[in-house]
């Protein structure tokens, strides 16, 4: 866009992930080698985790129908057959839809694992990746397009080929390194704070150019994610009505 003469600024929206919710919990024992927080959709490539002996899964269903009750059940049953040490944490409601966990409960389950995994080939920035890091988990990821690598670091993450054996080996390697969770979290927060500061500077520049006297400042002032992911019809309705994400609720 810059080359076309348009103003464009890269912003990683996972910088809005709350460090007050996602954090290490010293009183939660580690029970799993890895955990995967992702909807049970085919493009999330859950089968790449089948080589991990003990793996937990937090899951949900999105608003655009990437999975169904039947496809979700089939995926869970496949793991039960080929990886009996795998645990799918969420319950299903009376309609067959996964019951989404509150963020604090997600964080508790993240702390039950040694490593966070990211297995999709293509998606957006992936909030789960940043949630892992703020909880102090090292991350195993596959090569991907979409931006989830922005907060990863060679000190506490491994990028490996998309096959179950490589992923299981990488999980074991990171687990054996026993990287302090406080270190992973602190290094991630440095990057998060940098991006938050850049975003606030940009918003203040827009205020200044528009003649507004309003200014915002650190610490991060928003209670809800900026640039929330929504189905197109809802996003359009909000835009037309002027109720756009965090700026209305901050």
Sine and cosine of phi, psi and omega as CSV:
sin_phi,cos_phi,sin_psi,cos_psi,sin_omega,cos_omega
0.00,0.00,-0.62,0.78,0.05,-1.00
-0.86,0.51,-0.65,0.76,0.01,-1.00
-0.90,0.43,-0.45,0.89,0.02,-1.00
-1.00,0.06,0.04,1.00,0.03,-1.00
1.00,-0.02,0.11,0.99,0.02,-1.00
-0.99,-0.12,0.55,-0.83,0.08,-1.00
-0.96,0.29,0.79,-0.61,-0.01,-1.00
-0.59,-0.80,0.72,-0.70,0.00,-1.00
-0.75,-0.66,0.77,-0.63,0.05,-1.00
-0.98,0.21,0.79,-0.61,0.08,-1.00
-0.69,-0.72,0.80,-0.60,0.05,-1.00
-1.00,0.09,0.94,-0.34,-0.11,-0.99
-0.93,0.37,-0.25,0.97,0.04,-1.00
-0.96,0.28,-0.06,1.00,0.12,-0.99
-0.91,0.41,-0.23,0.97,0.03,-1.00
-1.00,0.09,-0.04,1.00,0.02,-1.00
-0.87,0.50,0.72,-0.70,-0.10,-0.99
-0.98,0.20,0.87,-0.49,0.09,-1.00
-0.97,0.26,-0.18,0.98,0.04,-1.00
-1.00,0.10,-0.36,0.93,0.07,-1.00
-1.00,-0.09,-0.74,0.67,-0.05,-1.00
-1.00,-0.08,0.93,-0.36,-0.11,-0.99
-0.32,-0.95,0.35,-0.94,0.08,-1.00
-0.91,0.41,0.61,-0.79,0.06,-1.00
-0.86,-0.52,0.94,-0.34,-0.12,-0.99
-0.94,0.35,-0.34,0.94,-0.07,-1.00
-1.00,-0.07,0.14,0.99,0.00,-1.00
-0.96,-0.27,0.89,-0.45,-0.01,-1.00
-0.95,0.32,0.53,-0.85,0.04,-1.00
-0.99,0.11,0.88,-0.48,-0.04,-1.00
-0.93,-0.37,-0.38,0.92,-0.12,-0.99
-0.87,-0.49,0.52,-0.86,0.10,-1.00
-0.93,0.37,-0.60,0.80,-0.06,-1.00
-0.48,-0.88,0.25,-0.97,0.09,-1.00
-0.63,-0.77,0.56,-0.83,0.03,-1.00
-0.78,-0.62,0.88,-0.48,0.05,-1.00
-0.97,-0.23,0.97,-0.23,-0.08,-1.00
-0.24,-0.97,0.52,-0.85,0.11,-0.99
-0.89,0.46,0.45,-0.89,-0.06,-1.00
-1.00,0.09,0.86,0.50,0.00,-1.00
-0.96,-0.27,0.47,-0.88,-0.09,-1.00
-0.87,0.49,-0.57,0.82,-0.05,-1.00
-0.96,0.29,-0.16,0.99,0.11,-0.99
-0.99,0.16,-0.19,0.98,0.16,-0.99
0.81,0.58,0.79,0.61,0.00,-1.00
-0.87,0.50,-0.50,0.87,-0.05,-1.00
-0.89,0.46,-0.33,0.95,0.06,-1.00
-0.92,0.40,-0.22,0.98,0.02,-1.00
-1.00,-0.01,-0.01,1.00,-0.14,-0.99
-0.90,0.44,-0.33,0.94,0.04,-1.00
-0.99,0.15,-0.17,0.99,0.01,-1.00
-0.99,0.14,0.77,-0.64,-0.09,-1.00
-0.92,0.39,-0.77,0.64,-0.04,-1.00
-0.84,-0.55,0.95,-0.31,-0.05,-1.00
-0.73,-0.69,0.68,-0.74,0.04,-1.00
-0.95,-0.31,0.44,-0.90,-0.03,-1.00
-0.72,-0.69,0.83,-0.56,0.20,-0.98
-0.97,-0.24,0.73,-0.69,-0.13,-0.99
-0.57,-0.83,0.17,-0.99,-0.04,-1.00
-0.33,-0.94,0.04,-1.00,0.09,-1.00
-0.84,-0.54,0.76,-0.65,-0.04,-1.00
-0.98,0.20,0.04,-1.00,-0.08,-1.00
-1.00,0.07,-0.09,1.00,-0.06,-1.00
-0.95,-0.31,0.15,0.99,0.14,-0.99
0.96,0.26,0.68,0.73,0.02,-1.00
-0.95,0.30,-0.24,0.97,0.03,-1.00
-0.54,-0.84,0.23,-0.97,0.04,-1.00
-0.77,-0.63,0.20,-0.98,0.06,-1.00
-0.83,0.56,-0.67,0.74,-0.03,-1.00
-0.91,0.41,-0.70,0.71,-0.02,-1.00
-0.93,0.36,-0.57,0.82,0.03,-1.00
-0.92,0.39,-0.71,0.71,0.02,-1.00
-0.89,0.46,-0.65,0.76,0.00,-1.00
-0.89,0.45,-0.64,0.77,0.01,-1.00
-0.92,0.40,-0.70,0.72,0.02,-1.00
-0.89,0.46,-0.70,0.72,0.00,-1.00
-0.90,0.44,-0.58,0.81,0.04,-1.00
-0.89,0.46,-0.68,0.74,0.02,-1.00
-0.93,0.37,-0.62,0.79,0.05,-1.00
-0.87,0.50,-0.57,0.82,-0.02,-1.00
-0.97,0.25,-0.71,0.70,-0.13,-0.99
-0.99,-0.16,-0.26,0.97,-0.03,-1.00
-0.58,-0.81,0.97,0.23,-0.09,-1.00
-0.89,0.46,-0.26,0.97,0.05,-1.00
-1.00,0.08,0.10,0.99,0.01,-1.00
-1.00,-0.01,0.66,-0.75,-0.06,-1.00
-0.81,-0.58,0.83,-0.56,0.09,-1.00
-0.99,-0.16,0.90,-0.44,-0.28,-0.96
-0.99,0.17,-0.67,0.74,-0.13,-0.99
-0.92,0.39,0.50,-0.87,0.15,-0.99
-1.00,0.00,0.21,-0.98,0.12,-0.99
-0.93,-0.35,0.60,-0.80,0.02,-1.00
-0.99,0.12,-0.08,-1.00,-0.10,-1.00
-0.92,0.40,-0.32,0.95,0.03,-1.00
-1.00,-0.05,-0.03,1.00,-0.03,-1.00
1.00,0.02,0.20,0.98,0.00,-1.00
-0.99,-0.11,0.66,-0.75,0.05,-1.00
-0.87,0.49,0.68,-0.74,0.06,-1.00
-0.99,0.10,0.90,-0.43,-0.06,-1.00
-0.96,0.29,0.69,-0.72,-0.02,-1.00
-0.99,0.15,0.51,-0.86,0.14,-0.99
-0.91,0.41,0.51,-0.86,-0.05,-1.00
-0.80,0.60,-0.64,0.77,0.00,-1.00
-0.90,0.43,-0.56,0.83,0.05,-1.00
-0.94,0.33,-0.61,0.79,0.09,-1.00
-0.85,0.52,-0.72,0.69,0.00,-1.00
-0.86,0.50,-0.65,0.76,0.03,-1.00
-0.86,0.51,-0.69,0.72,-0.01,-1.00
-0.94,0.35,-0.57,0.82,0.09,-1.00
-0.85,0.53,-0.62,0.78,-0.02,-1.00
-0.94,0.33,-0.20,0.98,0.06,-1.00
-0.99,0.16,-0.10,1.00,-0.08,-1.00
-0.89,-0.46,0.36,-0.93,0.00,-1.00
-1.00,0.03,-0.49,0.87,-0.12,-0.99
-0.61,-0.79,0.58,-0.82,0.15,-0.99
-0.99,-0.16,0.59,-0.81,-0.01,-1.00
-0.85,-0.53,0.55,-0.84,0.00,-1.00
-0.74,-0.68,0.90,-0.43,-0.23,-0.97
-0.87,-0.49,-0.13,0.99,-0.04,-1.00
-0.95,0.30,0.43,-0.90,0.02,-1.00
-1.00,0.04,-0.52,0.85,-0.04,-1.00
-0.49,-0.87,0.78,-0.62,0.11,-0.99
-0.17,-0.99,-0.16,-0.99,0.05,-1.00
-0.97,0.24,-0.36,-0.93,-0.09,-1.00
-0.90,0.43,-0.37,0.93,0.06,-1.00
0.94,0.34,1.00,-0.03,0.03,-1.00
-0.83,0.56,-0.60,0.80,-0.06,-1.00
-0.84,0.54,-0.58,0.81,0.01,-1.00
-0.87,0.49,-0.71,0.70,0.02,-1.00
-0.94,0.33,-0.57,0.82,0.07,-1.00
-0.88,0.47,-0.68,0.73,0.08,-1.00
-0.82,0.58,-0.78,0.63,-0.10,-0.99
-0.89,0.45,-0.68,0.73,0.01,-1.00
-0.92,0.39,-0.47,0.88,0.09,-1.00
-0.98,0.19,-0.08,1.00,0.06,-1.00
1.00,-0.02,0.22,0.98,-0.02,-1.00
-1.00,0.01,0.72,-0.69,0.21,-0.98
-0.93,0.37,0.30,-0.95,-0.16,-0.99
-0.78,-0.63,0.71,-0.70,0.21,-0.98
-0.97,-0.25,0.79,-0.61,-0.01,-1.00
-0.74,-0.67,0.37,-0.93,0.15,-0.99
-0.99,-0.14,0.32,-0.95,0.12,-0.99
-0.83,0.56,0.65,-0.76,-0.14,-0.99
-0.41,-0.91,0.26,-0.96,0.12,-0.99
-0.87,-0.48,0.72,-0.69,0.07,-1.00
0.63,-0.77,-0.36,0.93,0.14,-0.99
0.90,-0.43,0.03,1.00,-0.07,-1.00
-0.95,0.31,-0.19,0.98,-0.03,-1.00
-0.99,0.17,-0.13,0.99,-0.16,-0.99
-0.86,0.51,-0.55,0.84,-0.02,-1.00
-0.98,-0.22,0.03,1.00,0.03,-1.00
-0.98,0.18,0.42,-0.91,-0.03,-1.00
-0.60,-0.80,0.56,-0.83,0.00,-1.00
-0.87,0.49,-0.38,0.92,0.02,-1.00
-0.91,0.42,-0.46,0.89,-0.11,-0.99
-0.57,-0.82,0.44,0.90,0.09,-1.00
-0.52,-0.85,0.43,-0.90,0.05,-1.00
-0.74,-0.67,0.71,-0.70,0.10,-0.99
-0.96,-0.29,0.86,-0.51,-0.13,-0.99
-0.75,-0.66,0.32,-0.95,0.02,-1.00
-0.87,0.50,0.46,-0.89,-0.06,-1.00
-0.99,0.16,0.93,0.37,0.12,-0.99
-0.66,-0.75,0.53,-0.85,-0.12,-0.99
-0.84,0.55,-0.61,0.79,-0.04,-1.00
-0.91,0.40,-0.71,0.71,0.01,-1.00
-0.90,0.44,-0.65,0.76,-0.02,-1.00
-0.92,0.38,-0.69,0.72,0.03,-1.00
-0.89,0.46,-0.65,0.76,0.01,-1.00
-0.91,0.42,-0.63,0.77,0.01,-1.00
-0.92,0.39,-0.64,0.77,0.06,-1.00
-0.87,0.50,-0.71,0.70,0.01,-1.00
-0.89,0.46,-0.65,0.76,-0.02,-1.00
-0.90,0.44,-0.71,0.70,0.01,-1.00
-0.93,0.38,-0.61,0.79,0.01,-1.00
-0.88,0.47,-0.67,0.74,-0.03,-1.00
-0.93,0.37,-0.42,0.91,-0.02,-1.00
-0.96,0.29,-0.34,0.94,0.06,-1.00
0.76,0.65,0.78,0.62,0.00,-1.00
-0.93,0.37,0.78,-0.63,-0.01,-1.00
-0.84,0.54,0.75,-0.67,-0.02,-1.00
-0.90,0.44,-0.56,0.83,0.01,-1.00
-0.89,0.45,-0.56,0.83,0.01,-1.00
-0.93,0.37,-0.74,0.68,0.01,-1.00
-0.85,0.52,-0.71,0.71,-0.01,-1.00
-0.89,0.45,-0.72,0.69,-0.07,-1.00
-0.91,0.41,-0.63,0.77,0.03,-1.00
-0.92,0.39,-0.60,0.80,0.04,-1.00
-0.92,0.40,-0.68,0.73,-0.01,-1.00
-0.88,0.48,-0.54,0.84,0.06,-1.00
-0.87,0.50,-0.68,0.74,-0.01,-1.00
-0.95,0.30,-0.63,0.77,0.03,-1.00
-0.88,0.47,-0.74,0.67,-0.02,-1.00
-0.89,0.46,-0.60,0.80,0.05,-1.00
-0.87,0.50,-0.73,0.68,-0.03,-1.00
-0.94,0.35,-0.59,0.81,0.06,-1.00
-0.89,0.46,-0.69,0.72,0.01,-1.00
-0.88,0.48,-0.67,0.75,0.03,-1.00
-0.89,0.45,-0.64,0.77,0.00,-1.00
-0.91,0.41,-0.70,0.71,0.01,-1.00
-0.89,0.45,-0.65,0.76,0.06,-1.00
-0.86,0.50,-0.66,0.75,0.01,-1.00
-0.90,0.44,-0.71,0.70,0.00,-1.00
-0.89,0.46,-0.65,0.76,0.01,-1.00
-0.91,0.41,-0.57,0.82,0.09,-1.00
-0.89,0.45,-0.64,0.77,0.02,-1.00
-0.92,0.40,-0.67,0.74,0.08,-1.00
-0.84,0.55,-0.73,0.68,-0.05,-1.00
-0.89,0.46,-0.72,0.70,-0.02,-1.00
-0.90,0.43,-0.49,0.87,-0.03,-1.00
-1.00,0.05,-0.06,1.00,0.00,-1.00
1.00,0.08,0.13,0.99,0.01,-1.00
-0.97,0.23,0.58,-0.82,0.07,-1.00
-1.00,0.01,-0.10,0.99,-0.04,-1.00
-0.95,0.30,0.60,-0.80,0.10,-0.99
-0.64,-0.77,0.50,-0.87,0.11,-0.99
-0.86,-0.51,0.36,-0.93,-0.09,-1.00
-0.53,-0.85,0.32,-0.95,0.14,-0.99
-0.95,0.32,0.43,-0.90,0.05,1.00
-0.93,0.37,0.29,-0.96,-0.10,-0.99
-0.74,0.67,0.88,-0.48,-0.18,-0.98
-1.00,-0.04,-0.06,1.00,-0.13,-0.99
-0.99,-0.11,0.63,-0.77,0.00,-1.00
-1.00,0.01,-0.34,0.94,-0.07,-1.00
-0.80,-0.60,0.34,-0.94,-0.03,-1.00
-0.87,0.49,0.69,-0.73,0.16,-0.99
-0.99,0.17,0.61,-0.79,-0.03,-1.00
0.87,0.50,0.80,0.60,0.03,-1.00
-0.87,0.49,0.63,-0.78,0.04,-1.00
-0.98,0.20,0.83,-0.56,-0.02,-1.00
-0.67,-0.75,0.44,-0.90,0.16,-0.99
-0.86,0.50,0.50,-0.86,-0.09,-1.00
-0.81,0.59,-0.65,0.76,-0.07,-1.00
-0.92,0.40,-0.63,0.78,0.02,-1.00
-0.94,0.34,-0.67,0.74,0.01,-1.00
-0.87,0.49,-0.66,0.75,0.01,-1.00
-0.91,0.41,-0.69,0.73,0.01,-1.00
-0.87,0.49,-0.69,0.73,0.01,-1.00
-0.90,0.43,-0.67,0.74,-0.01,-1.00
-0.89,0.46,-0.69,0.73,-0.02,-1.00
-0.92,0.40,-0.52,0.86,-0.02,-1.00
-1.00,0.03,-0.14,0.99,0.02,-1.00
1.00,0.05,0.08,1.00,0.01,-1.00
-0.99,-0.13,0.99,0.11,-0.09,-1.00
-0.96,-0.29,0.97,-0.23,0.21,-0.98
0.75,0.66,-0.66,-0.75,-0.23,-0.97
-0.93,0.37,-0.41,0.91,-0.10,-0.99
-0.92,0.39,-0.38,0.93,0.03,-1.00
-0.99,0.12,-0.49,0.87,-0.13,-0.99
-0.95,-0.30,-0.01,1.00,-0.05,-1.00
-0.92,0.38,0.00,0.00,0.00,0.00
